[in-house]
Amino acid sequence: MEEKKERTIEKARDYFHKYWYRKTSLSDLINEIGISKPTFYNYFKNKEELFKMVMVNTYNEFQYEFNQRARKSTSAMEKLDIFVRTYSWFLDTYPLYRDLYKPGNDLLPRWLKSRISKDLFAEGLATIRSIIEQGLEEGIFRRNLDITASSLMIYQLITLLLSNDPNDFRKNNGPEYKIDIDTLIKMLGEGLIVKE
């Protein structure tokens, strides 16, 4: 039964990526997955609960990818660089996360109140905190950093900046906005690194 539930989550993830959460009807989703309504309700309370499970599985892809890439890092600054680039890759690969931040989306407030969202946030925050602590141990980050405040600000900056599409705010026929990852990493590093 657990294997069938996992396949359901995987198929739902593909479907949500294709049609987004708001445009997905539960009936169409169930038909696409190829299960009966009773089976669906045996696994999930509703579409939103399935969505949350999809979000957890998707976020696990980010964590796995980051951990694989970070194993080869030689410094905290390199690990921070890997975190930013992996998060950018993650959002490009799994645009479902960006759907949460679309203007007018009523799903974001509900998602932010969920225990799952809070757990994922805490996990990401802990990762950034460990990078800052490593940088302090290496002597490359400023000693007077407030680790808790810095971790929160850096994590929020990375996730919110990369998760939101700045083009949602551009004027008609205005130039397209693009977040430059190298500039973001440079700005983060300048705030953390010891000045010589």
N, C-alpha and C positions, 0 to 999 in steps of 0.2 A: 504494500500500500504506500509506503514512504517513497519508493521509487516512482510510482505513478504521480504522486503529489509533486515531486521534484520536476518531473517532465512537464506537468501542468504549469508550474512556475516558469520554466524555461520557455515554453510556447507562449505563455502570457507576456513574458518580457519582449519577445520578438513582436508580438501583436501591439503592445503598448508603444514600442519604439516606432512602429509603422503608423499607428493611428492616434497616438497620444492618449492620455487618460480621459480627457474630457470628451473626446470624439468616439470613445469606445462604448458601445452598448454591451451590456452583460450578455444578452442573448447571442449577439454576433461573436463575442469572445468565447463563450461556451461552445458554440458551433465550430469555431476555428480550432479550438483546442481538441475537440473531438471527444468530449465527455458529456455525460448526462447532467441535467440540473441537480438531481439528488446527489450525484457524486461530487459535483462542485460544492454544494452546501454541506456535504460531509467534511470537506477539506477547509472551506473558508466561510466566514459569516456573510461576506458581501464582496463586492468588487474592490472596495477600498482596502479591505484586509488582504486580498490577493495582491493589490498594488504594493502594499507595505512589504510583503514577502519578496516581491520582485525587486523592490528597492534594496533590501538587505542583501539579496544574492548579487545584485549588480554592484553594490558597494564593496562586497567581498572580492569582486574582480579587481577593483582599484587597490585594495589592501594587498592582495596577492602580487599584483604587478609591481607595486611600490617596493614590497619586501624583496622581490627578485632583483629589481634594479639596484636597490640600496645595499645589497650584500657586497657589491663591488666598490662601494664608495670609500674614499680614503679620508674624508674630513666632514665636519658638520656642514660646512658651506656647500660642499658637493651633494650631501644628502638633502639639504634644503632645495637645491637646484633640481634634484631628482624628484622630490615631492611635488614641486610646482609643475614640472614637465609631465609627470605621471598623472596629476590631477587634470591637466589640460587634455592629455591623451584620453583619459577616462571620459571626460565630457564630450569629446568629439566622437568617441566610440559608442558611448551610451547616452545619447542626447535626451533621454527620458528625464534625467536629473535637471536639465535646463528647463524642461516643461514646467517644473514646479515654480520657476521664477518668472514665467510669462505674466505680463500685466493682466489683471483681471482674473487670475487663476484663484479659485476658491479652495483649491486643494492644499496650498501651502500652509495656511493657518492650522488646518487639521493635522497635516503632516508634522508640523513643528511641535504640536502638543503630544504627539505619540511617544511612547517609551522608546520605541525603536529609533526614532529620530534623535532622541536625547542620547541613547547609547552610541550611535554612530558619531555624533558630535563629540562626545567624550573621548572616543577612540582616536579620532583625528587630532583633537587637542592634545592628547597624551603623546602622540607621535611628534608633533611640533615641539612640545615641551622637552622630549628626549633629545631632539636635535639641538635645541638651545643649550641644554645641560652639557651635551657633548662638546659644543663650541666653547663653552666656558672652561671645561676641563682642558681643551686643547689650547686655551689662551688666545683664541682668535676672535671671540666675542667680548664685548665690553663687560667688565666685571660688575658695573653698577646697574645692570639690567634687572628689572623686576621680572623674574622668570614667569610667574603666573600671568601678569598683565601682558607681557610681551608675547607669550604663547597664544593667548586669546586674541590679541590684535592681529598677529600674523596669520593665524588660522582663519579668522573671520575675513581678513583682507583677501587672502588667496581664494577661499571658497566663494565668497560673495562676488568678488570681482570677475572671476572666471565663470561662475554659474549664470550670471546675468548677461544678456546680450545688449551691449551698449547701443546697437542699432535700433532697439525699441524706442530710443529717445532722439534719434536723429531727425532733422527736418527733411521734408520731402525734397527729393533730388539733391540732398546734401551729400557730402562725401561719406563713404562707408567707414565706420569705426572698426578698428581692430586692436585688440589687446596684444601688445608685444611682450612675449614671455621673457625675452632677454632683458628688457627694460624693467619689468617687474622684479626679476631676480636681482638685478643691480641695485634697485631702490631698496629692497629688503636687506641686502647685504650691507649697503652703506649705513643703514640704521643699526646693524648688529656688530659689525666688525670694528675691532680696536683701531683707532686712528694712530698712525705712526708719527 
